[in-house]
Amino acid sequence: MPDSAAPWLPRDTGPMPMNLAKINLNLLLSLQALLTEGSVTRAAQRLHVTQSAMSKSLAQLRELIDDPLLVRIDNSTQLTLLAMDLRAQVDAVLQDIEQLLQHSAFDPAACEHGFTLVAGDYESQYLLPQIFLHLHALAPKLSLRLLHLDEHMAEGMAAGRIDLCLTTLEQLPPHSRHQPLYRDQMVCVMSARHPKAGDAFTLEDYCSYPHVVSSTERGQLINDLLASQGLYRPIRLEVPMYHGALRLIGDSDLLVTLPTHIAAQLCANQDMVQVPLPFEVPALDFGLIWPARLDGQASHRWLRETLAAYLCQLMADTSVAFIPAR
């Protein structure tokens, strides 16, 4: 087979010609899922098919491509070298095919796509359930998978495991696109019976009392700002979620730092008070981030535009400042 052959086809190992009739779009989608997930089980979940159906597709692909694609090493399944080479090419080919077929207007009511979204704990618990119901009313056949935001977001996006992320826009992954939505400030929360509640709250106070931090907080930035002044804050506990940090405050002298709009929601009807930070911290820009390869996909474009519009409705009564679309 000549070098210019489509990259998802098997390499020519002899005079026997390729039977193109054996290749269909569903098989290419299975190949993409297998290369992305590196697992028959997860690939089947991604495409909402049975594991046996995905195993059958893998067997067909192995025969067509003349490569095992997935191999078991010790107790894990890993991609072969050829499979790793094909991954980005298959993504690009399927995106080209989808854009080729999207000549007619996108119909959300008929959309059967599945998307994986990543968000922090506040967005996952308080915003995305309402957003999902809104999306479901418009696109009842669309399916969503929600993952918690962690330090592997950029890696997951590059590997094709993440389609859209709702988070701060401080560090953008390579080969990504983003849409700013709103801007907020950080605030300090303490018990209503804290020694400094209702009293002047100074930088010395902030650095004297113990802190509980969330892994989603801009912790390192705050630490760096303090360090630039020769200061530090005593961090006594790190937890994965904001509401977990706030539950620990009780009648203690602990402090929690978080965005104002999240504090307003999580501290409502709680025996807590909010005080401005006693030092300057740059504003937080929140928005959507997605892989550049999905930028022109009609279903993805509809998803992010619909999500952004409804999210701004939900945030209308909060303290955030909306960022005009560019």
C-alpha positions, 0 to 999 in steps of 0.5 A, spaced: 500 500 500 502 506 498 505 511 503 499 516 502 494 511 504 489 513 510 492 512 516 487 508 520 488 502 515 493 497 516 500 497 513 501 493 507 505 487 509 504 483 502 500 483 495 493 482 498 489 488 497 485 491 503 478 489 503 475 496 504 468 493 504 470 491 511 471 498 514 465 502 516 464 508 521 462 504 527 469 500 526 472 507 526 469 509 532 470 503 536 478 504 534 478 511 537 474 509 543 479 503 544 485 507 543 483 513 547 481 508 553 486 503 552 481 498 555 475 494 552 471 495 558 472 503 558 471 503 550 465 499 551 462 504 556 464 510 552 460 508 546 454 505 550 455 498 547 456 491 551 463 489 552 462 483 548 460 487 542 467 491 543 471 485 544 468 483 537 470 490 534 477 489 537 478 482 533 476 485 527 480 491 527 486 486 529 485 482 523 484 489 519 490 492 521 494 486 523 496 489 529 494 487 536 493 494 538 492 492 546 496 487 549 496 485 556 502 486 560 502 484 568 495 486 570 494 492 565 492 493 558 497 497 554 497 500 547 502 497 542 507 502 539 502 502 532 496 504 536 499 510 540 502 512 533 494 511 530 491 515 536 492 522 534 491 520 526 484 517 528 481 523 532 483 527 526 480 523 521 473 522 524 473 529 526 474 531 518 468 525 517 464 529 522 465 536 519 464 533 512 457 530 514 455 536 518 452 540 512 445 541 514 443 544 521 444 541 527 438 538 531 439 537 538 433 533 539 436 528 534 443 528 537 445 521 540 452 523 542 456 522 549 460 527 552 465 527 558 465 534 562 470 536 568 468 541 573 470 542 580 466 540 586 461 546 587 460 546 579 458 539 580 454 539 586 450 545 585 450 548 578 451 542 573 445 538 575 440 544 573 444 544 567 443 537 565 436 538 566 436 544 561 440 540 556 436 534 557 430 538 555 433 540 549 437 534 547 434 528 550 438 523 547 445 526 549 449 523 554 453 526 559 459 523 564 461 528 569 468 527 572 471 531 578 477 536 576 484 534 578 491 535 576 490 531 570 485 535 566 490 537 561 493 530 560 485 527 559 484 533 554 490 531 550 488 524 550 481 525 548 478 523 555 475 530 556 471 534 552 469 540 556 471 543 562 468 548 567 474 551 571 478 557 572 482 560 566 489 561 569 493 555 566 490 553 559 492 546 556 496 546 550 492 545 543 486 548 547 480 553 546 477 557 551 471 561 553 471 566 559 464 567 562 465 570 569 470 573 574 470 573 581 474 575 587 477 570 593 474 571 600 476 568 607 470 565 611 470 563 618 466 561 624 461 566 626 464 565 633 471 566 631 475 571 635 476 575 629 469 575 627 466 582 627 473 585 628 478 588 624 481 582 620 489 584 618 494 580 614 497 578 621 491 575 623 490 571 616 497 568 617 496 567 624 490 563 624 490 555 622 487 554 615 483 548 611 484 549 604 481 545 598 485 542 592 481 546 588 483 553 591 488 557 588 492 555 594 499 556 591 498 563 588 496 565 595 502 562 598 506 565 593 503 572 594 504 571 601 511 569 600 513 575 596 512 579 602 516 574 607 510 571 610 506 564 610 499 561 612 499 555 617 495 550 613 493 544 617 489 540 613 487 539 605 481 536 603 478 535 596 472 539 596 470 546 598 464 544 602 468 539 606 473 544 608 467 549 610 464 543 614 470 543 619 469 550 621 464 549 626 466 553 632 473 553 631 478 558 629 480 555 622 480 559 616 477 557 609 479 561 603 474 561 596 471 564 591 465 569 593 460 566 589 461 559 592 462 562 599 455 565 598 452 559 596 455 554 601 455 559 607 448 560 606 444 559 612 450 557 616 453 560 622 459 563 618 461 570 616 465 572 610 471 577 610 475 580 605 482 578 604 487 583 607 491 583 601 491 584 594 489 577 590 488 577 582 481 576 580 479 569 578 476 568 571 472 562 570 470 559 563 470 553 559 476 549 556 475 544 550 480 541 546 482 545 539 480 538 535 473 539 537 472 546 536 468 545 529 464 539 531 457 542 531 454 538 537 460 540 541 459 547 539 452 547 541 453 543 547 458 549 550 454 555 547 448 552 550 451 550 557 455 557 557 448 561 556 444 557 561 450 558 566 450 565 566 443 565 567 444 561 574 450 566 576 446 572 574 444 573 582 451 572 584 457 577 585 460 575 579 462 580 573 460 577 567 466 577 561 463 579 554 464 574 549 470 576 544 
